[in-house]
Amino acid sequence: MTRLPQITEVYLDNSATSPVFPEVLRLMEKVMQEEYGNPSSLHRRGSGAHRIMEGARQTLAGLLCVSSEEIIFTSGGTEANNLAVLGLARRHRRRGNHLITSLIEHPSVLEPFQQLENEGFHVTYLPPDERGLIDPETAAEAVTPETILASIMHINNEIGSLQPIHRLSRALKSRNPRLIFHVDAVQSFGKIPLLPGEAGVDALSLSAHKFHGPRGVGALYLRRGIKLEPLSRGGGQERGLRAGTENTPGVAGMALAARLCHEEQQQKTERLSFLKARFLAAVEQAHPQVKVNGPRNGKEAAPHILNLSFPGLKGELILHALEEAHVYISTASACHAHKKGPSHVLQALKLDQPHLEGAIRISLSLQNTLEQIDYAAAKLIRVVQELS
Ligand SMILES: Cc1ncc(COP(=O)(O)O)c(C=O)c1O
């Protein structure tokens, strides 16, 4: 038997959250200690903090090729999604009461849509195909003159399906040019480029902790001229669209993490795809019965997310057996882990019960080495053998 290298831990749950870059941590500490003023204060301490906020805004805007005033800082992906869905639908209600989303969105998108149904809106939930992809033609057919908003995620957090956002935007807007198109790019930002201007996206959500930034900070891009009803009111921060004293260290950390992820992004994405393919090849060779839930590779697949089912085995048992070997994965998304019942995403793929129960998610980052990937694959192969 080949000897495994000495490995103390393999973290393969990066879609739940990712470790903060050391440079980001250092910057945040410095900002917390030195630029502790409130950005709204008129004295020197306030203007220092304000400058940091505006520098970070420019960095993010530059990476998205948009203007600074189109970036609204939030407390994370959940708030950005809530603000976009609730804020846009409520603000534009006079133009129509029809909304479109998909069945496989993150709960921070789906639950606001359910709330809007309670408020009298009519929502169409688009079904994915068996790989988790939304067909632009089907999306276009759902559009009516009453449709004011569509929200479709870029990369699905559970199965890694990567939606054809450019084609979806064209298809939706060809039927109704005034429709506002929001994209949850929480899982793709820093890995797969998506420029709102080029892609026909009017609003786009980000979350720092998915790309090695801090937790509790995110952003919403909102195209200039599009009006939105705020969810929080108070001190008028973020042009009155998101009241609350700004998280200056978090925002600074997010901008630095974003910049670092975008350096040589293409090579990094290729590296992630390579690691993912290597892991899958090893597992498939040992256990040909494994099923890949979602696209396996190619331009429809996220480079870092792999969802696998081992029919007859429970995903949770695999997770805990791997934990014993210090390999950390998940069964579905982190937000599902404490909910009863199978994931809504896997159900939308129409998986049968054994595949639903046997699903695990592996999500990689560039901090994973080749040795770690080989180690984790070997451990998974052994765990599946032992549990079968
Ligand atoms: C696709 C997607 N959208 C939104 C969120 C929520 O982001 P946050 O954890 O910053 O609230 C997540 C987090 O798991 C996600 O994966």
The ligand as an ORCA input file, in Angstrom:
! r2SCAN-3c Opt
* xyz 0 1
  C     -24.932     31.098     -2.986
  C     -24.953     31.767     -1.656
  N     -25.645     32.896     -1.510
  C     -25.686     33.550     -0.331
  C     -25.032     33.068      0.780
  C     -25.106     33.821      2.087
  O     -23.925     34.537      2.339
  P     -23.533     34.969      3.836
  O     -23.057     33.737      4.532
  O     -22.453     35.989      3.660
  O     -24.735     35.557      4.470
  C     -24.308     31.873      0.678
  C     -23.635     31.305      1.869
  O     -23.590     30.102      2.055
  C     -24.257     31.216     -0.578
  O     -23.568     30.089     -0.747
*
